[in-house]
Amino acid sequence: MGLDLVGFGSRVLPNRVGHAADRRHAGGGAATCHGFFIDTRRRSSLMTTLKDGVVCSPEDGGGAASTLCASAPSDTASRSGEVTADLGRDIADAITSTQRSSAGRNKGGRSWRRVPIPTGGEKPARHVAPRRGPVRKDTQVRRVLVNDDNVNAILSGVSRESSIEECNSVLIHLEKQSDVKALDFFVWMKANGKLEGNADAYHLALQAIAWKEDWRRAELLLHEMVAVSGCRLDARAFNGLIYVCAKRRLVDWGTKWFNMMLERGVQPNVSTFGMLMGLYQKTGNLKEAEFAFAKMRECNVKCVNAYSAMITLYTRSGLFARSEEVIVLMKDDEVTPNRENWLVRLNAYSQQGKMEEANFVLQSMVDEGVAPNVVAYNTVITGHGKVSDMEKVKEVFDSLESAGLAPDETTYRSMVEGFGRADKHEEAISYYRKLKISGFQPNASNFYTMINLTARHDDNEVTAEILRDMRAAGCQCSSIVTILVRAYGAVEKMHKVLPILQSCFYKKVLSDATSCSILVTSFVQNSLLEEALRVLREKKWKDSDFEDSLYHILICSCKEAGSYEDAVRIYNVMPKSRTQPNLRIACSMIDVFSTMERFTDAETLYLELKASDCVLDMIAYSVIVRMYNKAGRPEDACSVLEDMEKQADIVPDKYLFLDMLRTYQKCGQFEKLTDTYYSILKSEVECDEAMYNCIINCCGPAVPVDELSRIFEEMIQLGHLANTVTLNVLLDIYGKAGLFNWAEKVLNMARKHGLADAISYNTIIAAYAQSGDFRSMTYFVQKMQDAGFPVSLEAYNCMLNAYGKSGQLEEFSAVLQRMRRAKCDFDHYTYNIMLNIYGRKGWIEGVACVLSELKSRGVEPDLYSYNTLIKAYGIAGMPEDAVKLMQEMRIKGIDADRVTYSNLIAALQRNENFLEAVKWSLWMKQTGVVGVGTRA
């Protein structure tokens, strides 16, 4: 009979043969064969464990040492040999007493150490084994109720004079009933010299130990088998271990034993590869499967089940080309397909929609004398359904009867799926009902397909029928509602959902919080607010926390969809009987009201939160600060931030830090900006591009230039790109600091990335104008024009101011002429520069011309203009006109500032009107004018 799967000689085993197969659900598709094996266990017997047995690890049961590795016979075994009158009964007593005595051994009595398995007489080499997992309860674990009388009967004919064959026969019978009894008898055999060259006994003991998953003990026993008993290692010794790993899906240990076989030069056989490939197929381990498959072909072993497993794995992974390569390899290796292999080939082609090849495989099965079963026909039906060839699907279905086969559950399910995928409404309903009439149950995929099909065809009655079937099949109410709303939402028919549910189990939905929330949320997301509010009014469940969460989700859904009015309506229908507001809902509504610019309502909610016992968190403060900034009230935002600082447990996130920077910048609180900047550096907030840009934009004037340069360089090194505003801020700061080299580098960077705008050129032109570097100023004016920007009014104003203050009146006049030719619209700043320059020179006629031109354009002088004129009249010796300007300012409602009074007093003093100057000085103090004002 040859070697069997579990690794024992067939001459010592019962002749009951089993067939290992991956048996799916009755209608779940093709069965996958994993090889033949010899089963030594009784199917009808219960099973026992090794928990109380003598073979245990040092950690188990008080740390007893392994009796399998003991060099001398145990006391119990010796005593049992002294009695010869009834040796069989004494052996049974010894086995029982060994269990009791093993539990009382000292923890320090370890007589073994971990040693690897040698090959033949070679020196052992160390192995690193996978981590040992816990012993798991499994349906495959053998548990029997051991009857002492049965044990006595088995052992009655055994003595020390019995032959090895007789002892092996007893060991086989004991192994069928109890692993523990078998292992104890194995110890007795060792003590009485029955293991010398007895590989079969070791195979049985290894099998028993494997079921316990005591892999360390198995390694020691393999070592003992070679080093002590002189047995040679072969595939049978490892197959028993791999068999248990395959049964229990222990991939790591199965791979470990296989690798050990290869390292020790043990030739794997067909059973080895069949079990391994079956294990890898079950667990989807493609990498290890490919390795084992390659080794199989190297060893010239032909295991058809290994080829089947490889085809299946590639098909499941969508690697169809590799599946077809394995089919070609089978032909090259001259391996004859079995039924399972024909089926996996058929599935490989059907999954791809290659139905011509699939039909060829089906015909080849028949030609080879393998009659296709219903699984083969189901596979072909599925394949034709994938390509929506429904004529062929019907043809194959009708051919089942002529082949003497009856459609099974999978057949009908495949028909439903195929016609549903092809959008064949009537046919899908017909086969769906035939499926139920035949006594079969639709699966989840059938329900999903049919609901989507009836939604597309607006067949609400059939939809209700399917929903009732789903309830009868035990589907959760929430799952049914989810499938329903997705199907009808996809075809924009959500308004049909409520009538359908009302005809089925609407009361169940109203009583189930999860189902109700799914339904209401879907209505809101599809802008069916009235339906949502109706469900909320009629709901039967009561759970305030869950209800709060539901309302919050609904409000957020409306906010994300931009339906702010709907969000307000939902908020208004919320139960208001709670003692304090819900923080999350209140924050969401503050955000909604802010977006709607209903800042009064938003602030009212904030004040309610503040007056309640709610403790604001970081998100709440972020929302409130943003609300005040949107309302144009940064001072109130600063006040909120001050309240936040009093709560030491609040750690701002990136977004709150950004809001803080912008708020402090608007309020001009440079100290706060500096503190916030260094808080960001100390925090764990990761700076991204937006954060770097905001830091430079807001903190530029508040931090030293060197620190600003450092953060900018760090930003560039991390690959972040500065925006135009950031670059312009840097230009302004470097220009004002006189760092023109850095400023030009920044401008070049902006030009390189296409970020330079007119403001960029205006900024650097103003910087050079302020420093008096007229050559560079003129150069960048030209660069501005070369870049395609017309010279702006701001640039002209900078040039005018620079030339005028430096006394270069010819250049000043030339710039004015350029401005007039370019038809620039002069602004207040332009006229004020002209007034200031002419006034300084005492050119009253020029001042009068500027005033005349200013008024002709309908532009009234501003405070700066009046300040400049008063100063000019003083220089020109016209103090009376200066006083008249003060009176004109009062008439026009322009409040004089400190500069105004200072210029007027100086004008009077310059013209020796000291008494009048004193009067105006006293008047200035009486009016309480403070501050620097606008300089003239």
LUMTI-897386 format. One record per residue (C-alpha): residue in three letters; x, y, z. Coordinates in pm, whole numbers, plus 32768, in hexadecimal, padded with zeros to 4 digits. Example, Ala and Ser with C-alpha at 12.3 -4.5 7.8 and 13.67 -1.06 7.14 Angstrom:
REM LUMTI-897386
Ala84CE7E3E830C/Ser85577F9682CA/
END
This chain:
REM LUMTI-897386
Met800080008000/Gly812C80E58028/Leu815D82148105/Asp802782BB8187/Leu7FE4842881D0/Val800F84258347/Gly81638382832D/Phe8126822183B4/Gly816080DB82FF/Ser8022804F8273/Arg80757EFC8301/Val80387F7B8463/Leu7F05804F841C/Pro7D95800383F0/Asn7D30800B8284/Arg7C3481268298/Val7C83822D8192/Gly7BFA8390819B/His7BF584A5809A/Ala7C5B86008111/Ala7B9287088060/Asp7B3F8872808F/Arg79C9883E80B1/Arg791C89888083/His77B189D780BE/Ala76C988E98011/Gly769E89D87EF2/Gly77D48AA67F16/Gly788B8A3A7DDF/Ala799689407D80/Ala7A26885A7E89/Thr7BA088697EA9/Cys7C5987267EEA/His7D89872C7FCE/Gly7E0085C67FAC/Phe7DC0846A8033/Phe7E1C84028191/Ile7E0682D88277/Asp7D34832B83A8/Thr7D97826284DC/Arg7C8482F685B4/Arg7B29827885F9/Arg7A278364856A/Ser792783088670/Ser7A0A8330879E/Leu7A30845F8878/Met7B8F84E188AE/Thr7C74852489D6/Thr7D8B861C8A13/Leu7EEB85FF8A97/Lys7EA686FD8BA9/Asp7EDD86088CC9/Gly7FC785258C10/Val812E84DB8C62/Val81AD857F8B25/Cys81AA86ED8B80/Ser828A881A8B61/Pro8355889F8C87/Glu825989BC8CA4/Asp812C88D38CC1/Gly80B288298DFB/Gly81C9888A8EE2/Gly82E1887B8DE9/Ala830587038DD1/Ala841B86858CF1/Ser83C985C88BB6/Thr83BD84568BEA/Leu83EE842D8A75/Cys855084AE8A9B/Ala85AC83FC8BDF/Ser86E383258BC1/Ala8679822E8CCE/Pro852D817A8D03/Ser843C821D8DF1/Asp83FE818D8F48/Thr829C813D8EEE/Ala830380858DB7/Ser840B7FBF8E7C/Arg83137F598F82/Ser82257EE48E7A/Gly832D7DF98DF5/Glu83607D4D8F45/Val820D7CAC8F47/Thr81F37B8D8E50/Ala80B07AED8EBD/Asp7FD27BE38E08/Leu80BE7CBE8D43/Gly7FB47D578C66/Arg7EEE7DDB8D8D/Asp80297E638E2D/Ile807F7F1D8CEE/Ala7F267FBF8CF5/Asp7F5680198E63/Ala80AC80A78E0E/Ile801B81818CFB/Thr7F1882098DED/Ser800E823C8F09/Thr810482E88E20/Gln800783FC8DEC/Arg7FE7842B8F62/Ser8159841F8FAA/Ser81B385138E94/Ala80E786268F34/Gly81B686189075/Arg830F863C8FDC/Asn83E8875E9047/Lys8409888D8F68/Gly8580886B8F72/Gly8579870B8EEC/Arg85AA87608D7D/Ser867186478CE1/Trp866886C68B7B/Arg86E187E98AB1/Arg8676885B895B/Val873C87AD884A/Pro870687AB86D2/Ile86D6868085F6/Pro880A85DB8564/Thr8809851A8420/Gly888C83BE844E/Gly89C483D58525/Glu8A13854084DB/Lys8A4E864085ED/Pro890A86F38646/Ala88DF885885C4/Arg880A895E8670/His86B989C985DD/Val85F58B048626/Ala84898AA1863B/Pro835E8B828612/Arg82C58C028751/Arg81E88B0187F1/Gly80798B5B87F7/Pro7F808AEC88FC/Val7EDB899B88E0/Arg7D8F89D78836/Lys7C5189178852/Asp7BF8888B8700/Thr7AF487A28674/Gln7C1386C985F9/Val7CA486948756/Arg7C65853087C4/Arg7BA2850D8906/Val7B3A83B58980/Leu7AA683328ABF/Val7BB082358B20/Asn7B3081008BCF/Asp7C3380608CB2/Asp7BA67F0B8C61/Asn7BE67F498AF1/Val7D4D7FAE8B3D/Asn7D7C7E788C13/Ala7CF07DA28AFE/Ile7DDE7E3B8A00/Leu7F0B7E138AE4/Ser7EB57CB98B67/Gly7F8B7C098A69/Val80BE7CE98A86/Ser81FA7C988B43/Arg83667CF48B34/Glu83997BC78A5B/Ser829A7C42895A/Ser83257C938802/Ile83417DF18775/Glu822B7D9F867F/Glu81457D35879C/Cys81957E748862/Asn81587F45872C/Ser80067EA086FE/Val7FAB7EF98866/Leu802B805C8831/Ile7F4E807F86FE/His7E1A801087C0/Leu7E6880FB88E0/Glu7EA7821B87F1/Lys7D4B81ED8766/Gln7CB3821688C0/Ser7D9183108975/Asp7ECA83D4891F/Val7F2583DF8A91/Lys7F1182638ABC/Ala7FCE822F8979/Leu80E7831989E2/Asp80FE82718B3A/Phe8119811E8A96/Phe822181B189AF/Val82E982098AEC/Trp82C180A18B65/Met833D80258A14/Lys846E81008A33/Ala84B680878B94/Asn84A37F208B1C/Gly85797F4E89E6/Lys84647F3D88E4/Leu84C480798825/Glu861480158794/Gly85EE8048861B/Asn8473805A864B/Ala841A817F8567/Asp82AA81238562/Ala8289815B86D9/Tyr832D82AE86BB/His8240830B85A2/Leu811682BA8680/Ala81A6837E87A5/Leu81F484A986C5/Gln808F84A28648/Ala800784A787AC/Ile80ED85C48813/Ala8092868A86DB/Trp7F23868C8738/Lys7F898734887C/Glu8058883187B4/Asp817E87EE889A/Trp827A8841878D/Arg83A988528872/Arg836286F088E7/Ala83418688877D/Glu849C8711872F/Leu853186568856/Leu8487851487F0/Leu850B8535868B/His86698561871C/Glu863C843387FD/Met85B9836886D9/Val870783928625/Ala880683C1873A/Val878282BD8835/Ser86B281C08778/Gly877C81BF8636/Cys865481FD854F/Arg867882B68407/Leu85AA83E883BF/Asp84C083D28296/Ala838D848A8217/Arg82A683C282FB/Ala834284588434/Phe82F385B983BF/Asn81AB8573830E/Gly80F8852F8455/Leu8163868584D6/Ile810C87368390/Tyr7FBA8683838B/Val7F55872284D5/Cys7FD288758460/Ala7F0488548324/Lys7DCF87F383E7/Arg7DF0891784D6/Arg7E748A1583D7/Leu7FBE8A48848F/Val807E8AE0836C/Asp81BB8B40842A/Trp81EB89EA84C7/Gly8190892F838B/Thr829489FB82CD/Lys839289C183E3/Trp8372884683D3/Phe8389884E8257/Asn84C589228260/Met855B88368362/Met851A87128278/Leu85D787C48163/Glu86F888278247/Arg872186C082C3/Gly871986348166/Val85CE857F8198/Gln8519854C804F/Pro83AD85CC8061/Asn82AA84EC7FBF/Val815C85237F15/Ser80A685318063/Thr8195863E80E5/Phe815487267FC2/Gly7FE086D87FBB/Met7FB6873C8127/Leu8095886F810F/Met7FF188F67FD7/Gly7E9A88B8806C/Leu7F07897E81A0/Tyr7F858AA180D0/Gln7E4A8A9E7FFD/Lys7D6A8AB18130/Thr7E318BCF81C6/Gly7E748C88807F/Asn7FEE8C7E80B0/Leu80618CAA7F48/Lys81D28CE77F91/Glu82078BA58053/Ala81328AE67F5B/Glu82108B567E3C/Phe83458AE37EFA/Ala82B3898D7F4D/Phe823589637DE8/Ala838E89AE7D5B/Lys842D88B37E4D/Met832E87AC7DE5/Arg839187CF7C7A/Glu850387C97CD7/Cys84CA86817D90/Asn840F85F67C61/Val82E085AF7D3A/Lys819585B57C82/Cys807A86197D6A/Val7F46867B7CA5/Asn7EAC871E7DD7/Ala7FD6880A7DF1/Tyr7F9A887D7C8C/Ser7E2B88B27CE0/Ala7E82897D7E14/Met7F728A557D4C/Ile7E6E8A9B7C3D/Thr7D6D8AF37D48/Leu7E588BE17DFE/Tyr7EB38C9A7CC0/Thr7D448CB07C5A/Arg7CDB8D3D7DA9/Ser7DF48E3E7D94/Gly7D848EAA7C39/Leu7ECC8E2A7BA1/Phe7E1D8D757A88/Ala7F4C8D6879A3/Arg800B8CAE7AB4/Ser7EE78BBD7ADB/Glu7EFB8B6B796A/Glu80748B3C7987/Val803B8A327A92/Ile7F44898179AB/Val8051897A789C/Leu815088F97999/Met806887D679EA/Lys806B8772787E/Asp81E68795786A/Asp821186C879AB/Glu812085C07926/Val803F85D37A56/Thr7EE485417A1F/Pro7DCC86237A9D/Asn7CCD859B7B93/Arg7B6C861D7BBD/Glu7BD387307CAA/Asn7CE187A87BBD/Trp7BEC87B77A9B/Leu7B09888A7B78/Val7C1689847BDD/Arg7C7E89A77A6F/Leu7B1489E67A17/Asn7AFC8AEB7B2A/Ala7C3E8B997ABC/Tyr7BB88BD5795E/Ser7A548C2579D0/Gln7ACB8D2E7AC2/Gln7B768DDF79A0/Gly7A478DC278BE/Lys7B108CE677CB/Met79E88C0A7785/Glu7A728B707648/Glu7B938ADC7710/Ala7AA68A81782C/Asn79C289BF7741/Phe7AF3891076B2/Val7B5588A17813/Leu79F28825784F/Gln79FC875B770F/Ser7B5686D57766/Met7ACA865278B0/Val79C8858B77F2/Asp7ACB850C76F8/Glu7BAA84957815/Gly7A8A83D578AF/Val7A4E84C779CE/Ala78DD851379DB/Pro78A186847A31/Asn77E386AD7B75/Val76FB87C67BD7/Val782488917C55/Ala78B588977AF6/Tyr776E890F7A63/Asn774D8A177B73/Thr78A88A977B24/Val78568AB879B2/Ile770D8B677A04/Thr77CA8C5F7ADE/Gly78C68C9E79C9/His77BE8CE478C1/Gly77098DC279BA/Lys78458E9079ED/Val784D8EE6787B/Ser76D08F127874/Asp76A18DFF7772/Met754C8D9F77F7/Glu74EF8CC576CD/Lys76128BE17720/Val75B18BED788F/Lys74568B6B783B/Glu74EA8A677754/Val75D289DE785F/Phe74BC89E47961/Asp73D48922787B/Ser74E688217834/Leu74F387BF79A4/Glu73BF86E37981/Ser7447862F784C/Ala758785EB7911/Gly74B985467A24/Leu7504865A7B1D/Ala741987307BEB/Pro745A88A27C2A/Asp74D788E17D87/Glu74DE8A157E60/Thr76138AA27DB5/Thr75778A717C5E/Tyr744B8B477CAF/Arg751F8C497D62/Ser76028C657C33/Met74D58C8E7B4F/Val744F8DA77C2A/Glu75A28E537C2F/Gly75D48E307AB8/Phe74808EB87A52/Gly74978FC87B5B/Arg75EB90377ADA/Ala755F90397977/Asp743B911079F0/Lys733C90077986/His722B90607A78/Glu711D8F5B7A33/Glu720E8E377A0B/Ala72C88E8C7B4C/Ile71808E987C0E/Ser71158D4D7B73/Tyr72518C937BDC/Tyr724B8D3D7D30/Arg70F48CAD7D70/Lys715A8B587CE5/Leu72798B5E7DDE/Lys71848B897EFD/Ile70888A8D7E73/Ser719D89887E5E/Gly71D189AC7FD4/Phe73158A6C7FBD/Gln73768BAF806A/Pro73EF8CE37FAB/Asn75408D5D8021/Ala75AB8EBF8075/Ser762A8EFB7F14/Asn74D88E967E83/Phe74228F867F69/Tyr750F90A17F10/Thr74F3905F7D9A/Met737890477DA0/Ile734991847E70/Asn742592497D7F/Leu737191B27C53/Thr721492037CD2/Ala728593637D32/Arg72FA93A27BCD/His71B1931F7B42/Asp70D993CC7C48/Asp703792827CAE/Asn6FDA92DE7E0F/Glu6EF891AF7E4C/Val701090B97E02/Thr70F9918A7ED5/Ala700C91667FFA/Glu6FFC8FEC7FBB/Ile71788FD47FC5/Leu718890A28103/Arg70988FB081AA/Asp71708E8D8134/Met72A08F3581C8/Arg71F08F5A8316/Ala71848DED8307/Ala72ED8D8882BF/Gly735A8E338401/Cys73FA8F6A836C/Gln74229087845E/Cys733091A78431/Ser744E92A18418/Ser74F991D78304/Ile73B791C7823B/Val7380933F8257/Thr74E8938081F0/Ile74C892AF80B2/Leu7378934D8062/Val73E394B88084/Arg7525947E7FC1/Ala746B93DA7EA2/Tyr735B94E27E88/Gly744E95FE7ECD/Ala7529958B7DAB/Val740595B17CB8/Glu738896F37D5F/Lys7241965A7DD5/Met726796897F4B/His710597147F5D/Lys708995B07F1B/Val7136951C804C/Leu7041958C8158/Pro6F0894F980AE/Ile6FC293B18075/Leu7026939781E1/Gln6EC993F08253/Ser6E4792C18194/Cys6F4391DA823F/Phe6FD692188395/Tyr6FCD938E83CD/Lys6F75935B853C/Lys70B1928D8569/Val717C93A984D6/Leu70DD94A685C1/Ser713093C786E9/Asp729B93908687/Ala738394B686C4/Thr748D944785CA/Ser7397940884AF/Cys72E6954F84F7/Ser7429961684F1/Ile7496957783A5/Leu734795CB8307/Val733897318389/Thr74A1977A8328/Ser746096FA81C6/Phe732C97D781A6/Val73F099098214/Gln751098BA8128/Asn741698A3800B/Ser736D99ED8068/Leu722D994380E2/Leu72119A0A8222/Glu709A99DD8251/Glu70B99861824B/Ala71D99872833F/Leu7118994F8431/Arg6FEB98678419/Val70BC9739847E/Leu71529800859C/Arg6FF6985A8618/Glu6F7496F38601/Lys70A29637868E/Lys705E955387B8/Trp71B79528884F/Lys723E96048967/Asp73B0963A8997/Ser741897A089D8/Asp758A976D8993/Phe754896B4884E/Glu744897BC87EF/Asp754498D38827/Ser763D981F8748/Leu753497F2863B/Tyr74D299628639/His763F99C4862D/Ile767798E184FD/Leu754899748450/Ile75B69ADA848E/Cys77159A8D8412/Ser768799E482DB/Cys75BE9B1C828A/Lys76EC9BF982CB/Glu77CB9B2D81E3/Ala76C09B3780D4/Gly769B9CAF80F9/Ser75309C89816D/Tyr754E9D7A828F/Glu73DA9DC582A7/Asp73959C5082CD/Ala74989C3E83E0/Val73E49D578498/Arg72949CA58471/Ile73229B6284FD/Tyr73BA9C20861F/Asn726F9CCB8669/Val71AF9B7F8681/Met72A99AE98774/Pro72239A9988CF/Lys72769BBF89B0/Ser722E9B1C8B01/Arg739A9ADC8B54/Thr743A9B908C79/Gln75639C0A8BAF/Pro75B39C308A3D/Asn76729B2A897D/Leu77CD9BB3893A/Arg77FF9B0787E9/Ile76AD9B708761/Ala76D79CD387DE/Cys782C9CF28738/Ser77A59C6E85EF/Met76869D6685FB/Ile77719E87864D/Asp78329E298515/Val76EE9E15844A/Phe76739F6884C6/Ser77CAA000847E/Thr77BF9F808318/Met7662A01582F5/Glu76E8A15C838C/Arg75EAA14084A4/Phe76EFA1A8859F/Thr75F4A21386A6/Asp7561A0B286B5/Ala76BFA01E86BA/Glu7728A0FE87D8/Thr75E8A0AB8898/Leu76439F398889/Tyr77A19F888902/Leu771DA04F8A27/Glu76309F308A7F/Leu77589E438A82/Lys781F9F348B55/Ala77039F5A8C4F/Ser76CD9DE08C6A/Asp77A19CDC8D16/Cys783C9C728BCC/Val79B59C7A8BC6/Leu7A299CF98A76/Asp7B2F9C2A89C8/Met7C299C7B88BA/Ile7B319C45879C/Ala7A319D2A883F/Tyr7B2C9E43886A/Ser7BA09E1A8704/Val7A3A9E3A8681/Ile79EF9F69875A/Val7B31A01F86FE/Arg7AEA9FE3858E/Met7988A06585BE/Tyr7A00A1B0864F/Asn7B06A1D7853F/Lys79FEA1A38432/Ala7928A2A784DD/Gly7A44A3A184C8/Arg7A70A3AA8641/Pro7BD7A33A867F/Glu7BDBA3E687D2/Asp7AC8A2F9884C/Ala7B8BA1D687B7/Cys7CB7A2458886/Ser7BDAA24A89BA/Val7B6FA0E48977/Leu7CDBA07E8951/Glu7D26A11E8AA3/Asp7C17A0438B3E/Met7CAE9F158A95/Glu7E059F5D8B29/Lys7D6D9F3A8C85/Gln7D289DCA8C3D/Ala7E7A9D248C5A/Asp7E029BD88BCB/Ile7DB69C628A6F/Val7EC19C1B896C/Pro7E7A9CCE8823/Asp7E899C0886E1/Lys7F099C878595/Tyr7DC59D328534/Leu7D9B9DE7867E/Phe7F049E5F866C/Leu7EBB9EED8513/Asp7D889FA48597/Met7E51A02B86BA/Leu7F61A0B485D7/Arg7E66A15F84F1/Thr7DA3A1EE8617/Tyr7ED3A28186C5/Gln7F4FA310857A/Lys7E04A3C4853F/Cys7E13A454869E/Gly7F81A4B4867C/Gln7FDFA3EF87B4/Phe8149A3A8875D/Glu819AA32388B7/Lys8089A21C8896/Leu8101A1CA8739/Thr825FA18A87BF/Asp81DCA0B088DB/Thr80FF9FEB87EE/Tyr821F9FB786FB/Tyr82FF9F218807/Ser81DB9E508889/Ile81BB9DBB872E/Leu832D9D65872F/Lys830E9CB78880/Ser81D19BFD8826/Glu81B59AB38769/Val80F49B578650/Glu81879AFA8501/Cys81C49C2F8431/Asp81409C0A82D0/Glu81439D0181B1/Ala80169DC38232/Met80AE9DDF838D/Tyr81FD9E5F830D/Asn81559F62822F/Cys80769FD9834A/Ile819A9FF4843E/Ile8263A0CC834D/Asn8135A1A182E9/Cys80C1A1E4844C/Cys81FFA1D3851B/Gly82E3A28C8427/Pro82DDA3D684E6/Ala82DBA327863B/Val8410A249862C/Pro857CA29F85E2/Val85E6A2A08478/Asp86E0A18784B3/Glu85D2A0A78544/Leu84ECA0FA8423/Ser8601A09C832F/Arg863A9F5583E7/Ile84CC9EEF83D4/Phe84C29F508264/Glu85F59E7D8212/Glu85659D5982D5/Met84249D78820E/Ile84DF9D6E80C2/Gln85BB9C47812D/Leu84859B7C8185/Gly84049BB18024/His82EC9CA0807B/Leu829F9DBF7F8F/Ala82669F1E800F/Asn813B9FD47F81/Thr813CA1337EEE/Val80CDA1DC802F/Thr81E3A13380F5/Leu82ECA19E7FFC/Asn826AA3037FFC/Val8276A30D8178/Leu83DFA297816D/Leu8430A39E8066/Asp839CA4AD8142/Ile8453A43B827C/Tyr85A3A40B81D0/Gly857BA559811A/Lys852CA61B8256/Ala864EA56E8307/Gly8739A5D181ED/Leu8781A4668192/Phe876AA4A1801D/Asn882FA36B7FB7/Trp8734A28E806C/Ala8616A3597FDB/Glu8695A3287E78/Lys86BDA1AF7EB4/Val8555A19F7F26/Leu84E2A2627DF4/Asn85A8A17C7D0D/Met8505A04F7DB2/Ala83AFA0E97D81/Arg83FAA12E7C11/Lys847F9FCB7BDE/His833F9F2E7C62/Gly825AA02C7BBA/Leu81EDA0BE7D07/Ala8268A2227CDC/Asp8150A3217CB1/Ala813DA49D7C9E/Ile8147A4B47E1A/Ser8292A3F87E1C/Tyr8331A4FD7D39/Asn8288A61C7DF3/Thr8318A59B7F39/Ile8480A5857EC6/Ile8466A6D27E0C/Ala83E2A7777F4B/Ala8501A6DC8013/Tyr860CA7677F2B/Ala8556A8B77F19/Gln854FA8CC8095/Ser86C4A88380A7/Gly8715A9847F9C/Asp87A3A8867EA8/Phe870FA92A7D71/Arg87D5A8547C7D/Ser874BA70E7D06/Met85F4A7AD7D21/Thr85FBA8097BAF/Tyr8685A6AF7B56/Phe8560A5F87BF8/Val8467A6E97B5D/Gln84EEA6737A0F/Lys84E3A5077A81/Met837AA5387AE0/Gln832BA5A8797F/Asp83F8A48B78EA/Ala832AA39479B5/Gly81EFA415790B/Phe8172A4EE7A26/Pro8126A65F79E2/Val81CEA7497AD5/Ser80CFA7697BEA/Leu805AA8A47C97/Glu80FCA8247DD7/Ala824FA80B7D25/Tyr822CA9697C97/Asn81D0A9EF7DF1/Cys8308A9507E85/Met83DEA9EE7D77/Leu8338AB437DA9/Asn8368AB3A7F1F/Ala84D1AAC87F06/Tyr8538ABCB7E03/Gly8475ACE07EB0/Lys8507ACA7800B/Ser8666AC8D7F7E/Gly863DADDA7ECB/Gln865CAD497D6A/Leu8544AE1F7CDF/Glu8598ADE27B72/Glu856CAC6B7B9F/Phe8439ACBA7C71/Ser83A1AD807B51/Ala8407AC747A56/Val834FAB6C7B1D/Leu821CAC4C7B2C/Gln8228AC7479B4/Arg8242AAF87986/Met8114AACC7A67/Arg8049ABC879A4/Arg80ACAB277856/Ala804BA9D578E3/Lys7EFDAA72794C/Cys7F21A9FE7AB1/Asp7E03AA517B9B/Phe7EA9AB127CB4/Asp7E36AAAE7E10/His7E49AB6B7F5A/Tyr7FA8AAEB7F94/Thr8021AB797E48/Tyr7F8EACD17E8D/Asn800CACCF7FF2/Ile816FAC857F78/Met8157ADAB7E88/Leu80CBAE8C7F98/Asn81DDAE248086/Ile82F8AE5B7F8E/Tyr8271AFAB7F12/Gly8226B0198074/Arg8386AFCC80EB/Lys840CB0A67FD4/Gly8311B1B98024/Trp827CB1A37EC9/Ile8122B2237F1E/Glu80BFB23B7DB3/Gly8112B0CF7D83/Val804AB07C7EBA/Ala7F24B1437E35/Cys7F35B08E7CE8/Val7F34AF3E7D96/Leu7E09AFA47E68/Ser7D54B01F7D35/Glu7D98AEDA7C7B/Leu7D31AE127DAC/Lys7BE2AEC27DC2/Ser7BAAAEB37C49/Arg7BB3AD3B7C5E/Gly7AADAD3D7D6F/Val7BA5ACCE7E76/Glu7B9DAD807FC4/Pro7CDCADB0808F/Asp7D05ACB581AA/Leu7DAAACE282FE/Tyr7F04ACAB8271/Ser7EC1ADB28162/Tyr7E56AEB48262/Asn7F84AE68833B/Thr8066AE9A820F/Leu7FB9AFDF81A6/Ile7FCDB0748306/Lys813FB027830E/Ala816FB0BD81B0/Tyr80B8B1FD820B/Gly8192B220833D/Ile82CEB201826D/Ala8243B2FB8170/Gly81F7B3F88284/Met807CB3DD8264/Pro8008B38683C9/Glu7EAFB41D8396/Asp7E6DB3278279/Ala7EE2B20F835B/Val7DE1B2748463/Lys7CD2B2828356/Leu7D26B11C82FA/Met7CE0B0B78464/Gln7B8BB158844E/Glu7B4BB0AB82FF/Met7B9FAF5E839E/Arg7A9CAF9884B0/Ile7992AFEC83B0/Lys79DDAEAC82EB/Gly79DEADD78425/Ile7B4CAD768412/Asp7BDCAD50856F/Ala7D32ADEC859F/Asp7E3DAD0D8633/Arg7F7BAD6186F0/Val803DAD9985AB/Thr7F39AE968539/Tyr7F5DAF638676/Ser80D7AF3E8676/Asn80F0AFBE850F/Leu8005B0E2855B/Ile80BFB14D8697/Ala820AB13085DD/Ala8180B20984C1/Leu810EB31685B8/Gln8257B3118673/Arg831DB322852D/Asn8260B46484D8/Glu8283B4F2863E/Asn8112B4C9869A/Phe8174B44487F1/Leu8035B4A588A7/Glu7F5FB3F587A3/Ala8046B2C887B9/Val8013B2B48932/Lys7E99B2C28907/Trp7E9EB19F8813/Ser7F84B0DE88F7/Leu7E93B10A8A1B/Trp7D72B0AD893C/Met7E24AF6E88D3/Lys7E4DAF098A3F/Gln7CE0AF588A8E/Thr7C63AE838970/Gly7D3BAD6289F0/Val7DE7AD1C88A4/Val7EE2AC0288D6/Gly7FABAB2387F6/Val809EAB6186E5/Gly7FA2AB8C85CD/Thr7FF4AB90845F/Arg8140AC228412/Ala8160AD338310/
END
